Structure formats: structure tokens, C-alpha cells
Amino acid sequence: MTPSPALTFYFPLVLACLVASPACADPTAHGEHIMVEADKLVWKDNPTLPPGAKIAIIEGNPREAGLFAFRLKLPAGYRIPPHEHPVTGHVTVLAGTFHIAVGERFDAASGDAVPSGGYSLMPANTRHYAWTDGETIIQIHGLGPWGIKYVNATDDPRTTASAR
């Protein structure tokens, strides 16, 4: 089955948006060869996404210039509101199904489903949103600095958390 052009074009950026916790360590900080075993990843809350998302940094620092890779673990029924990223994101679905759509308003009837093993690329500054049915793990890589800007500021957990 060939993925739709919209899915191939927009999916990776959506996921990439969800990251960049300063609490995550850079495993390549010493310029050494690294190997990462999935069962030894350190998962932390992701402050740039709605509560429930976990992030594990694989390589680099997404908030700085240079290559980065991270994984996101998203619970069942998770939603990422419409947003955009300043750089292109490359997304690989490692487990579950990741749904993604382009637009400024969340509409679960739109978009495409990317199953486990699928890949998507989301161009920089493309407004999109995503959701899961069951627990889903994705890996996002790209050339930083990475970031996320929500279409509606009230959807940004960094803003709403500081307002409390």
C-alpha cells in the first residue's frame, strides 16, 4: 500500500513538534559512538506537548543547531492540537498507529493513519495536528533547532501551566 501524498508530506513534522525537554541528556555530548537499546531509554514528561506524552532523546539536542533524534510515547486517545515546527521533521512510527492531518482546526475525520513501520515527512512551517487510538511510539529526527508553535496559544501547555 502506498501512503497518500498528504501523509508522506505532512506527517513527520507533526510529531517532531512534540519535543525538546532540557531535562533530557545528550548521549553524543562526548562525540563517541553510541548504541541505544529500546529497553534502556529514559522516558521523561514532554513539557511542550499536552500532558501524557513522554520523550526520550536519542541523539543531539533538538533545541540547538545540528542533527537530533528523539522518541515520543503517546498514550491511547492522545491528541496534539494544531501546531507547526520551524524545521522539517522526519517521523517513523515504531509501534501503534499515528494519525496526522494538515490544517488549523482539529478534525479526526480528516488526515491519514501511519501504521507501525510507516514513515512521514512534514515540511517546516506546515500547520498540522495528530492523534492516536492506542499507545503509539514514534521517532522523529531532523536538523535543529526544533520547536513547536501552537495555532492557538491556549493549547500550549507551557503557557497554560505558567498561568496556573
C-alpha angles and dihedrals in degrees: 000000000000116000116240117261090244091055094046091046102044111022103084096053093055093060097039089062093070101076155067112103113175088213091071117093124230107238091197096053091114096048093244131141109265136194121193123206113205094226091055098054116125108228118202134177111273108228094193094062132058113280115286100047118115126200133201117188112221102177139001128349112290091207093059134065112275142053119325139175129186140162129228124205110202123188126232113284093019121158130197110199122228112295144139138225128221093228137039115274127210113205129193119186108223099176135005126004125298117205118204136175137176119239148077098261125060111246116164089194089068132064137042136286117233109199128207109297092026126126134207138180122212117195119227117274095015112141111228144143136210144199144180135221097197132011108304133190121199133178120216125193135173148120112294165257089086124190145150131233118187119220089225114041090212089067092059109102090202090061098040092047092054091048092061 
